[in-house]
Amino acid sequence: MNRDDIIRMAREAGVEFDDEGATGMYGFSIWERFAAFVAAAERKKLSGPIRIRIMSAAYDCADEGETESYNIVKVMCSDVLEMLNEP
């Protein structure tokens, strides 16, 4: 996430900017919305690499014929994906 991404999310939350930065005083609800945008962007960024690692581990277990390990990895996968999708 770069500076432009942060500014875009702040604007989406309702923060106004001029050449020097954010203008005015803002209530808690705007910063709460901004934090939610940032958290969602971070979850999205993390979800791809985590899914790849989990699927790789599941395939390794399946290739080795470890049914119990494969099922454990599947459960872990669903738990992690559920956490990533939580708002």
N, C-alpha and C positions, 0 to 999 in steps of 0.2 A: 504494500500500500504506500503510495507516494503522497506528496503534499497536495497535488491536485485532487486526488481521491478524497482526502480528508476535507478539503474545502467544499467539494461537491456534496459530500454527505452532510456537512454542516449547513449548507444552503438548503438541501432537501429537508433538513430538520427545522428550518425557519430562520437561521442566522443570516444577517445581512452583512455585506462586506463593502469596504471602500479600498482605496489604494494602500491604506495603512493597516488593514486587517479588519477584524470584526468590529461592528459599530453597535453602540447602545448596550443596554442592560437586558439580560434575558433571564426568564424564570426557569425554574427547575425542569418543567415539562419539555422545553426545547432541548436542554442538555441531555435529558433522559432519552428523547427520540434520537439525538445524535449518537449517544452511546449504543443504542439498539442497532442503528445502521452500521456502526463500526464492528460490533459483535457479529452481526450477520455476515458482513464481508469477511471477517476472519474465519468464521465457521466454514464458509464456502471455500475459502482458500485452502483450509486444512482437509476438507472432506476427500478430495481427490487422492492425495498421497496416502492417507490413512486407509482408504478403500483398497488401493493397490497393495499395500503391505498385508492387509488382512486376507485378501483374495490369494495372494502369493502363498501365505502360510496355509490356507485351506487347501490349495492345490498340492502343496508339498505333502501334507498329511494324506490326501486322497491318493497320490502317487505311491506312497509307502504303504497303502492299505490300512492305515490307522483310522478306523471308523470312529472310535471314541474321540480321538484328538480332533478329527474333522468336525464332529458334532460340537465339540467345545468351541472351536474356532468360529463356527457358524453362529453360535449363541453370542460370543464376544462381538462378532461383526454386527449383529442386529442391535446389541446394546450400544456400541460406539456410534452407529449410524443414528440411533434414536437420540443420543446425547447431542450429536452434531446438528440435528434438526430442531432441537428445542430452542424456542425464542428466548 
